[in-house]
Amino acid sequence: MRDEATLSDLATFAHLEWVSRDVEPWADLITELHRSGALDTEAALWVLYLYNAYDDFGSAWTAYARWPTPRAWATAPDRTDAADLPIMTERRNLYAGKMLLRHASYTRYVGTGTQAEWLSSALDGPDRERNWNRMLAFTRQVWGVGRQASFEWTEFISKVLDWPLDAPDGCLWESSGPRESLQRLYGNPTPTRGWLEHHAEVCRAELYAAGVELKWVDFETVICDFNVMRKGRYYVGQHLAALRAEILSAPADDRPTLEAAWNVAIPAPWSGIAPGVDKALRGAYRRTGAILDPCRDAA
């Protein structure tokens, strides 16, 4: 049975998360750094790889500033220091020094060529969806890269470099948060793969009808974030607040460049959001059923 009230809340949430650029601001930031010339293609690929590894932009940029290319890291006498940078829990499989195994695997695959040469070898003609699926499998060659990391890595390559990559679906069968959202919205505690794929299409169409047009990669993020908010662990603007704090943890000399890119990539008033996740806001929806707009509500 459809949960009409929750579907209405999802539409409200999706609109606010999209217009604030809270969906995937890390990709937006790296895209702007590349567009502005602050990062060339090789530097952009290295930064987005590092972000994908640490799931923390401050760690990614700190590593990039210290070792500006994969080869610079691979040949550096201090390369083991890369394991000491903060790693978010989403990449907990890389704790205890395993980050070094992932970096070493990546640099071996890149070899003496360029990152663009190695990664673009996964592309096979103009079929964007075929290319997406090939890139998912291709990136999982790197040690420690699983389903979620490969999906996000491919997403960032597509967004930052505008390569011919489009997800044909949301890869929801292997997911947890997006799957739970659909189960709640459409009332099925034991969904089949076919049921999930059909109702993902239905849900995305309903969001489109409500004025929120999302590609599969962004739809997957939005319904996952909505599920996390329902559990009391998320609010619109949380990604932005986290990224602002991560920018402040990057080397001080580079912060003006990062802040300039931030102010282009993120619209006002959201670009002025305070750095750091506000734990008091995370449970607001679960307690009250209200979808907060921190910028408006703080004004």
GIDA-V145673 format. One record per residue. RES is the residue in one small letter. D_LAST is the distance of its C-alpha to the last C-alpha in whole Angstrom. Layout:
# GIDA-V145673
RES,D_LAST  RES,D_LAST
This chain:
# GIDA-V145673
m,39  r,36  d,33  e,31  a,28  t,27  l,28  s,25  d,23  l,24  a,24  t,20  f,19  a,22  h,20  l,16  e,18  w,20  v,18  s,16  r,19  d,19  v,22  e,24  p,22  w,25  a,28  d,25  l,25  i,29  t,30  e,28  l,30  h,33  r,32  s,32  g,35  a,33  l,35  d,38  t,39  e,41  a,38  a,36  l,38  w,39  v,35  l,34  y,37  l,36  y,32  n,34  a,36  y,34  d,31  d,29  f,28  g,29  s,32  a,33  w,32  t,34  a,37  y,37  a,37  r,40  w,42  p,41  t,43  p,44  r,48  a,46  w,45  a,48  t,51  a,49  p,50  d,47  r,46  t,46  d,43  a,41  a,41  d,39  l,36  p,33  i,34  m,31  t,33  e,33  r,36  r,37  n,41  l,41  y,40  a,43  g,44  k,44  m,42  l,45  l,47  r,44  h,44  a,48  s,48  y,46  t,48  r,51  y,50  v,49  g,52  t,53  g,51  t,48  q,45  a,45  e,48  w,48  l,45  s,46  s,50  a,48  l,47  d,50  g,50  p,48  d,47  r,43  e,43  r,46  n,45  w,42  n,44  r,47  m,44  l,43  a,46  f,47  t,44  r,45  q,48  v,46  w,47  g,44  v,42  g,42  r,40  q,36  a,37  s,39  f,37  e,34  w,36  t,38  e,34  f,33  i,36  s,36  k,32  v,33  l,36  d,37  w,40  p,41  l,40  d,38  a,38  p,40  d,39  g,36  c,39  l,38  w,41  e,41  s,37  s,35  g,32  p,32  r,35  e,34  s,31  l,34  q,36  r,33  l,32  y,36  g,38  n,40  p,41  t,44  p,43  t,45  r,45  g,45  w,43  l,40  e,41  h,41  h,38  a,36  e,37  v,36  c,33  r,32  a,34  e,31  l,28  y,30  a,30  a,27  g,26  v,25  e,28  l,29  k,32  w,33  v,32  d,28  f,29  e,31  t,28  v,25  i,28  c,28  d,24  f,24  n,27  v,26  m,22  r,25  k,26  g,23  r,23  y,20  y,17  v,16  g,15  q,17  h,20  l,17  a,16  a,20  l,21  r,19  a,21  e,24  i,24  l,24  s,27  a,29  p,31  a,30  d,32  d,30  r,27  p,26  t,28  l,26  e,22  a,24  a,24  w,21  n,19  v,22  a,22  i,18  p,16  a,13  p,10  w,12  s,14  g,12  i,11  a,13  p,16  g,18  v,18  d,16  k,19  a,17  l,15  r,19  g,20  a,18  y,19  r,23  r,22  t,20  g,21  a,17  i,16  l,12  d,10  p,8  c,6  r,5  d,6  a,4  a,0
